[in-house]
Amino acid sequence: MALDTADVKRIARLARIAVPAEELPALAKELNGLLDWVEQLNAVDTAGVEPMTSVVAVSLPMREDAVTDGGIAEKVLANAPERVHGFFAVPKVVE
């Protein structure tokens, strides 16, 4: 697929990018080069290749999933302007 200057002008308009008319041919050449490179990548046989998230096979250490209150409720509430029964007290904002 080859792009001409009209295509590049339309793409620039859709992307809300101001491109001067004298730069359109050079930009078309660059975009065509990129599209050729993508076509080369599409020609590579990737059947049987597993998707990967990293170039190194790494597994993260796991920890036991435990629900706690953090154990620092008093520190958390220390700067609260008002508290009621161990909770932040805030003014009502919904009527």
BAFIKOL-965263 format. One record per atom (N, C-alpha, C): atom name; x negated, y, z; chain. Coordinates in nm, 4 decimals. Example, Ala and Ser with C-alpha at 12.3 -4.5 7.8 and 13.67 -1.06 7.14 Angstrom:
2
+------+----------+----------+----------+-------+
| atom |        x |        y |        z | chain |
+------+----------+----------+----------+-------+
|    N |  -1.3190 |  -0.5690 |   0.7800 |     A |
|   CA |  -1.2300 |  -0.4500 |   0.7800 |     A |
|    C |  -1.3200 |  -0.3300 |   0.7800 |     A |
|    N |  -1.2850 |  -0.2250 |   0.7080 |     A |
|   CA |  -1.3670 |  -0.1060 |   0.7140 |     A |
|    C |  -1.2900 |   0.0030 |   0.7870 |     A |
+------+----------+----------+----------+-------+
REM end
This chain:
95
+------+----------+----------+----------+-------+
| atom |        x |        y |        z | chain |
+------+----------+----------+----------+-------+
|    N |  -0.0854 |  -0.1182 |   0.0000 |     A |
|   CA |   0.0000 |   0.0000 |   0.0000 |     A |
|    C |  -0.0893 |   0.1235 |   0.0000 |     A |
|    N |  -0.0747 |   0.2048 |  -0.0995 |     A |
|   CA |  -0.1542 |   0.3264 |  -0.1105 |     A |
|    C |  -0.0663 |   0.4480 |  -0.0811 |     A |
|    N |  -0.1217 |   0.5396 |  -0.0064 |     A |
|   CA |  -0.0493 |   0.6621 |   0.0264 |     A |
|    C |  -0.0980 |   0.7749 |  -0.0627 |     A |
|    N |  -0.0057 |   0.8545 |  -0.1130 |     A |
|   CA |  -0.0448 |   0.9741 |  -0.1869 |     A |
|    C |  -0.0239 |   1.0965 |  -0.0978 |     A |
|    N |  -0.0528 |   1.2128 |  -0.1496 |     A |
|   CA |  -0.0445 |   1.3350 |  -0.0675 |     A |
|    C |   0.0979 |   1.3635 |  -0.0225 |     A |
|    N |   0.1966 |   1.3250 |  -0.1027 |     A |
|   CA |   0.3364 |   1.3470 |  -0.0630 |     A |
|    C |   0.3706 |   1.2613 |   0.0594 |     A |
|    N |   0.3209 |   1.1363 |   0.0597 |     A |
|   CA |   0.3441 |   1.0489 |   0.1747 |     A |
|    C |   0.2775 |   1.1048 |   0.3006 |     A |
|    N |   0.1539 |   1.1516 |   0.2840 |     A |
|   CA |   0.0798 |   1.2063 |   0.3984 |     A |
|    C |   0.1492 |   1.3316 |   0.4509 |     A |
|    N |   0.1996 |   1.4146 |   0.3610 |     A |
|   CA |   0.2714 |   1.5360 |   0.4024 |     A |
|    C |   0.3963 |   1.4987 |   0.4818 |     A |
|    N |   0.4676 |   1.3947 |   0.4363 |     A |
|   CA |   0.5884 |   1.3496 |   0.5069 |     A |
|    C |   0.5536 |   1.2910 |   0.6434 |     A |
|    N |   0.4474 |   1.2115 |   0.6494 |     A |
|   CA |   0.4037 |   1.1535 |   0.7771 |     A |
|    C |   0.3650 |   1.2640 |   0.8748 |     A |
|    N |   0.2935 |   1.3637 |   0.8263 |     A |
|   CA |   0.2527 |   1.4753 |   0.9119 |     A |
|    C |   0.3749 |   1.5508 |   0.9635 |     A |
|    N |   0.4742 |   1.5691 |   0.8782 |     A |
|   CA |   0.5964 |   1.6378 |   0.9217 |     A |
|    C |   0.6695 |   1.5565 |   1.0275 |     A |
|    N |   0.6792 |   1.4253 |   1.0061 |     A |
|   CA |   0.7463 |   1.3400 |   1.1038 |     A |
|    C |   0.6718 |   1.3379 |   1.2380 |     A |
|    N |   0.5387 |   1.3487 |   1.2319 |     A |
|   CA |   0.4576 |   1.3487 |   1.3538 |     A |
|    C |   0.4464 |   1.4885 |   1.4135 |     A |
|    N |   0.5076 |   1.5851 |   1.3499 |     A |
|   CA |   0.5034 |   1.7252 |   1.3948 |     A |
|    C |   0.3599 |   1.7771 |   1.4034 |     A |
|    N |   0.2817 |   1.7435 |   1.2983 |     A |
|   CA |   0.1425 |   1.7872 |   1.2902 |     A |
|    C |   0.1309 |   1.8810 |   1.1699 |     A |
|    N |   0.0767 |   1.9983 |   1.1925 |     A |
|   CA |   0.0563 |   2.0934 |   1.0834 |     A |
|    C |  -0.0730 |   2.0574 |   1.0108 |     A |
|    N |  -0.0599 |   2.0197 |   0.8846 |     A |
|   CA |  -0.1762 |   1.9854 |   0.8033 |     A |
|    C |  -0.1782 |   2.0778 |   0.6826 |     A |
|    N |  -0.2842 |   2.1587 |   0.6681 |     A |
|   CA |  -0.2934 |   2.2462 |   0.5504 |     A |
|    C |  -0.2966 |   2.1651 |   0.4211 |     A |
|    N |  -0.2417 |   2.2208 |   0.3149 |     A |
|   CA |  -0.2307 |   2.1507 |   0.1866 |     A |
|    C |  -0.3667 |   2.1064 |   0.1329 |     A |
|    N |  -0.4715 |   2.1854 |   0.1579 |     A |
|   CA |  -0.6037 |   2.1497 |   0.1049 |     A |
|    C |  -0.6659 |   2.0301 |   0.1773 |     A |
|    N |  -0.6131 |   1.9935 |   0.2951 |     A |
|   CA |  -0.6653 |   1.8788 |   0.3702 |     A |
|    C |  -0.5882 |   1.7501 |   0.3413 |     A |
|    N |  -0.4766 |   1.7588 |   0.2704 |     A |
|   CA |  -0.3947 |   1.6407 |   0.2429 |     A |
|    C |  -0.4674 |   1.5321 |   0.1636 |     A |
|    N |  -0.5409 |   1.5657 |   0.0548 |     A |
|   CA |  -0.6096 |   1.4579 |  -0.0195 |     A |
|    C |  -0.7131 |   1.3837 |   0.0656 |     A |
|    N |  -0.7894 |   1.4551 |   0.1466 |     A |
|   CA |  -0.8899 |   1.3902 |   0.2316 |     A |
|    C |  -0.8224 |   1.3023 |   0.3363 |     A |
|    N |  -0.7128 |   1.3509 |   0.3921 |     A |
|   CA |  -0.6400 |   1.2734 |   0.4920 |     A |
|    C |  -0.5776 |   1.1487 |   0.4291 |     A |
|    N |  -0.5287 |   1.1619 |   0.3066 |     A |
|   CA |  -0.4733 |   1.0462 |   0.2355 |     A |
|    C |  -0.5812 |   0.9410 |   0.2139 |     A |
|    N |  -0.7024 |   0.9850 |   0.1797 |     A |
|   CA |  -0.8131 |   0.8913 |   0.1588 |     A |
|    C |  -0.8461 |   0.8183 |   0.2897 |     A |
|    N |  -0.8502 |   0.8918 |   0.4022 |     A |
|   CA |  -0.8789 |   0.8309 |   0.5320 |     A |
|    C |  -0.7709 |   0.7307 |   0.5714 |     A |
|    N |  -0.6457 |   0.7690 |   0.5546 |     A |
|   CA |  -0.5361 |   0.6794 |   0.5908 |     A |
|    C |  -0.5354 |   0.5547 |   0.5023 |     A |
|    N |  -0.5665 |   0.5700 |   0.3752 |     A |
|   CA |  -0.5737 |   0.4536 |   0.2866 |     A |
|    C |  -0.6872 |   0.3603 |   0.3293 |     A |
|    N |  -0.7975 |   0.4168 |   0.3753 |     A |
|   CA |  -0.9070 |   0.3347 |   0.4262 |     A |
|    C |  -0.8646 |   0.2560 |   0.5491 |     A |
|    N |  -0.7903 |   0.3211 |   0.6375 |     A |
|   CA |  -0.7395 |   0.2521 |   0.7559 |     A |
|    C |  -0.6432 |   0.1401 |   0.7188 |     A |
|    N |  -0.5544 |   0.1663 |   0.6241 |     A |
|   CA |  -0.4588 |   0.0648 |   0.5809 |     A |
|    C |  -0.5293 |  -0.0532 |   0.5148 |     A |
|    N |  -0.6363 |  -0.0255 |   0.4385 |     A |
|   CA |  -0.7141 |  -0.1342 |   0.3783 |     A |
|    C |  -0.7773 |  -0.2202 |   0.4864 |     A |
|    N |  -0.8283 |  -0.1572 |   0.5908 |     A |
|   CA |  -0.8900 |  -0.2302 |   0.7014 |     A |
|    C |  -0.7867 |  -0.3182 |   0.7721 |     A |
|    N |  -0.6657 |  -0.2657 |   0.7929 |     A |
|   CA |  -0.5590 |  -0.3443 |   0.8559 |     A |
|    C |  -0.5224 |  -0.4628 |   0.7669 |     A |
|    N |  -0.5200 |  -0.4433 |   0.6362 |     A |
|   CA |  -0.4918 |  -0.5541 |   0.5453 |     A |
|    C |  -0.5998 |  -0.6614 |   0.5548 |     A |
|    N |  -0.7250 |  -0.6211 |   0.5735 |     A |
|   CA |  -0.8334 |  -0.7180 |   0.5928 |     A |
|    C |  -0.8107 |  -0.7974 |   0.7207 |     A |
|    N |  -0.7681 |  -0.7304 |   0.8262 |     A |
|   CA |  -0.7408 |  -0.7997 |   0.9527 |     A |
|    C |  -0.6260 |  -0.8984 |   0.9376 |     A |
|    N |  -0.5246 |  -0.8614 |   0.8598 |     A |
|   CA |  -0.4113 |  -0.9511 |   0.8384 |     A |
|    C |  -0.4523 |  -1.0759 |   0.7606 |     A |
|    N |  -0.5614 |  -1.0695 |   0.6851 |     A |
|   CA |  -0.6066 |  -1.1840 |   0.6070 |     A |
|    C |  -0.6780 |  -1.2880 |   0.6939 |     A |
|    N |  -0.7184 |  -1.2513 |   0.8143 |     A |
|   CA |  -0.7899 |  -1.3434 |   0.9029 |     A |
|    C |  -0.6930 |  -1.4479 |   0.9574 |     A |
|    N |  -0.7357 |  -1.5756 |   0.9531 |     A |
|   CA |  -0.6523 |  -1.6842 |   1.0043 |     A |
|    C |  -0.6653 |  -1.6895 |   1.1567 |     A |
|    N |  -0.5563 |  -1.6576 |   1.2264 |     A |
|   CA |  -0.5566 |  -1.6595 |   1.3730 |     A |
|    C |  -0.4701 |  -1.7711 |   1.4279 |     A |
|    N |  -0.4371 |  -1.8683 |   1.3454 |     A |
|   CA |  -0.3561 |  -1.9806 |   1.3922 |     A |
|    C |  -0.4345 |  -2.0581 |   1.4972 |     A |
|    N |  -0.3713 |  -2.0850 |   1.6074 |     A |
|   CA |  -0.4355 |  -2.1609 |   1.7140 |     A |
|    C |  -0.5206 |  -2.0772 |   1.8081 |     A |
|    N |  -0.5262 |  -1.9487 |   1.7871 |     A |
|   CA |  -0.6031 |  -1.8612 |   1.8753 |     A |
|    C |  -0.5097 |  -1.8073 |   1.9827 |     A |
|    N |  -0.5437 |  -1.8329 |   2.1076 |     A |
|   CA |  -0.4605 |  -1.7879 |   2.2189 |     A |
|    C |  -0.4738 |  -1.6370 |   2.2382 |     A |
|    N |  -0.3647 |  -1.5684 |   2.2697 |     A |
|   CA |  -0.3745 |  -1.4263 |   2.3021 |     A |
|    C |  -0.4572 |  -1.4096 |   2.4294 |     A |
|    N |  -0.5295 |  -1.2986 |   2.4386 |     A |
|   CA |  -0.6109 |  -1.2785 |   2.5573 |     A |
|    C |  -0.5974 |  -1.1365 |   2.6093 |     A |
|    N |  -0.6194 |  -1.1226 |   2.7385 |     A |
|   CA |  -0.6128 |  -0.9908 |   2.7998 |     A |
|    C |  -0.7507 |  -0.9382 |   2.8326 |     A |
|    N |  -0.8504 |  -1.0243 |   2.8242 |     A |
|   CA |  -0.9874 |  -0.9852 |   2.8551 |     A |
|    C |  -1.0814 |  -1.0738 |   2.7752 |     A |
|    N |  -1.2011 |  -1.0254 |   2.7503 |     A |
|   CA |  -1.2990 |  -1.1057 |   2.6777 |     A |
|    C |  -1.3648 |  -1.2076 |   2.7692 |     A |
|    N |  -1.3473 |  -1.1916 |   2.8999 |     A |
|   CA |  -1.4040 |  -1.2831 |   2.9976 |     A |
|    C |  -1.2892 |  -1.3554 |   3.0667 |     A |
|    N |  -1.2999 |  -1.4891 |   3.0767 |     A |
|   CA |  -1.1961 |  -1.5661 |   3.1457 |     A |
|    C |  -1.2116 |  -1.5451 |   3.2955 |     A |
|    N |  -1.1209 |  -1.4697 |   3.3528 |     A |
|   CA |  -1.1284 |  -1.4357 |   3.4952 |     A |
|    C |  -0.9927 |  -1.4600 |   3.5581 |     A |
|    N |  -0.9933 |  -1.5147 |   3.6765 |     A |
|   CA |  -0.8674 |  -1.5259 |   3.7506 |     A |
|    C |  -0.8824 |  -1.4461 |   3.8790 |     A |
|    N |  -0.7837 |  -1.3671 |   3.9082 |     A |
|   CA |  -0.7891 |  -1.2815 |   4.0255 |     A |
|    C |  -0.7626 |  -1.3623 |   4.1514 |     A |
|    N |  -0.8280 |  -1.3260 |   4.2610 |     A |
|   CA |  -0.8017 |  -1.3980 |   4.3860 |     A |
|    C |  -0.6593 |  -1.3713 |   4.4333 |     A |
|    N |  -0.5961 |  -1.4740 |   4.4843 |     A |
|   CA |  -0.4591 |  -1.4618 |   4.5316 |     A |
|    C |  -0.4589 |  -1.4546 |   4.6837 |     A |
|    N |  -0.3642 |  -1.3816 |   4.7381 |     A |
|   CA |  -0.3478 |  -1.3757 |   4.8832 |     A |
|    C |  -0.2070 |  -1.4209 |   4.9165 |     A |
|    N |  -0.1885 |  -1.4566 |   5.0404 |     A |
|   CA |  -0.0567 |  -1.4986 |   5.0827 |     A |
|    C |   0.0373 |  -1.3787 |   5.0788 |     A |
|    N |   0.1538 |  -1.3987 |   5.0243 |     A |
|   CA |   0.2521 |  -1.2924 |   5.0142 |     A |
|    C |   0.3344 |  -1.2891 |   5.1422 |     A |
|    N |   0.3081 |  -1.1889 |   5.2253 |     A |
|   CA |   0.3776 |  -1.1790 |   5.3532 |     A |
|    C |   0.4400 |  -1.0409 |   5.3673 |     A |
|    N |   0.5637 |  -1.0358 |   5.4108 |     A |
|   CA |   0.6341 |  -0.9095 |   5.4312 |     A |
|    C |   0.6074 |  -0.8626 |   5.5740 |     A |
|    N |   0.5557 |  -0.7399 |   5.5862 |     A |
|   CA |   0.5293 |  -0.6825 |   5.7189 |     A |
|    C |   0.5779 |  -0.5389 |   5.7202 |     A |
|    N |   0.5831 |  -0.4823 |   5.8387 |     A |
|   CA |   0.6204 |  -0.3414 |   5.8502 |     A |
|    C |   0.4978 |  -0.2516 |   5.8476 |     A |
|    N |   0.3820 |  -0.3066 |   5.8285 |     A |
|   CA |   0.2589 |  -0.2298 |   5.8242 |     A |
|    C |   0.1940 |  -0.2156 |   5.9602 |     A |
|    N |   0.2725 |  -0.2262 |   6.0656 |     A |
|   CA |   0.2188 |  -0.2211 |   6.2002 |     A |
|    C |   0.1725 |  -0.0832 |   6.2451 |     A |
|    N |   0.2069 |   0.0207 |   6.1706 |     A |
|   CA |   0.1616 |   0.1556 |   6.2098 |     A |
|    C |   0.2783 |   0.2538 |   6.2095 |     A |
|    N |   0.3941 |   0.2091 |   6.2532 |     A |
|   CA |   0.5126 |   0.2949 |   6.2508 |     A |
|    C |   0.4912 |   0.4230 |   6.3297 |     A |
|    N |   0.4266 |   0.4156 |   6.4417 |     A |
|   CA |   0.4048 |   0.5356 |   6.5235 |     A |
|    C |   0.3149 |   0.6354 |   6.4509 |     A |
|    N |   0.2121 |   0.5879 |   6.3827 |     A |
|   CA |   0.1241 |   0.6777 |   6.3067 |     A |
|    C |   0.2009 |   0.7433 |   6.1921 |     A |
|    N |   0.2862 |   0.6650 |   6.1272 |     A |
|   CA |   0.3632 |   0.7174 |   6.0145 |     A |
|    C |   0.4593 |   0.8258 |   6.0623 |     A |
|    N |   0.5235 |   0.8022 |   6.1740 |     A |
|   CA |   0.6225 |   0.8968 |   6.2259 |     A |
|    C |   0.5609 |   1.0104 |   6.3078 |     A |
|    N |   0.4301 |   1.0106 |   6.3287 |     A |
|   CA |   0.3650 |   1.1105 |   6.4127 |     A |
|    C |   0.3886 |   1.2531 |   6.3623 |     A |
|    N |   0.3922 |   1.2723 |   6.2327 |     A |
|   CA |   0.4097 |   1.4069 |   6.1777 |     A |
|    C |   0.5522 |   1.4357 |   6.1341 |     A |
|    N |   0.6442 |   1.3475 |   6.1637 |     A |
|   CA |   0.7829 |   1.3689 |   6.1250 |     A |
|    C |   0.8403 |   1.4859 |   6.2041 |     A |
|    N |   0.9058 |   1.5810 |   6.1387 |     A |
|   CA |   0.9650 |   1.6926 |   6.2114 |     A |
|    C |   1.0763 |   1.6470 |   6.3060 |     A |
|    N |   1.1498 |   1.5442 |   6.2627 |     A |
|   CA |   1.2562 |   1.4880 |   6.3459 |     A |
|    C |   1.2632 |   1.3394 |   6.3205 |     A |
|    N |   1.2912 |   1.2623 |   6.4244 |     A |
|   CA |   1.3105 |   1.1185 |   6.4055 |     A |
|    C |   1.4200 |   1.0691 |   6.4979 |     A |
|    N |   1.4887 |   0.9678 |   6.4490 |     A |
|   CA |   1.5990 |   0.9097 |   6.5244 |     A |
|    C |   1.5824 |   0.7579 |   6.5207 |     A |
|    N |   1.5706 |   0.6953 |   6.6355 |     A |
|   CA |   1.5597 |   0.5498 |   6.6481 |     A |
|    C |   1.4470 |   0.4924 |   6.5619 |     A |
|    N |   1.3326 |   0.5623 |   6.5550 |     A |
|   CA |   1.2183 |   0.5121 |   6.4792 |     A |
|    C |   1.2254 |   0.5351 |   6.3303 |     A |
|    N |   1.3129 |   0.6247 |   6.2836 |     A |
|   CA |   1.3262 |   0.6560 |   6.1416 |     A |
|    C |   1.3150 |   0.8063 |   6.1218 |     A |
|    N |   1.2785 |   0.8490 |   6.0010 |     A |
|   CA |   1.2780 |   0.9898 |   5.9665 |     A |
|    C |   1.4222 |   1.0411 |   5.9691 |     A |
|    N |   1.4430 |   1.1575 |   6.0257 |     A |
|   CA |   1.5747 |   1.2223 |   6.0222 |     A |
|    C |   1.5658 |   1.3381 |   5.9254 |     A |
|    N |   1.6544 |   1.3387 |   5.8275 |     A |
|   CA |   1.6548 |   1.4428 |   5.7261 |     A |
|    C |   1.7932 |   1.5035 |   5.7160 |     A |
|    N |   1.8026 |   1.6297 |   5.6720 |     A |
|   CA |   1.9352 |   1.6892 |   5.6593 |     A |
|    C |   2.0142 |   1.6222 |   5.5468 |     A |
|    N |   2.1434 |   1.6206 |   5.5610 |     A |
|   CA |   2.2320 |   1.5630 |   5.4610 |     A |
|    C |   2.2304 |   1.6534 |   5.3373 |     A |
|    N |   2.2096 |   1.5922 |   5.2193 |     A |
|   CA |   2.2051 |   1.6703 |   5.0965 |     A |
|    C |   2.3195 |   1.6372 |   5.0020 |     A |
|    N |   2.3960 |   1.5344 |   5.0299 |     A |
|   CA |   2.5092 |   1.4950 |   4.9474 |     A |
|    C |   2.6360 |   1.5152 |   5.0267 |     A |
|    N |   2.7335 |   1.5773 |   4.9639 |     A |
|   CA |   2.8581 |   1.6002 |   5.0365 |     A |
|    C |   2.9623 |   1.4970 |   5.0038 |     A |
+------+----------+----------+----------+-------+
REM end
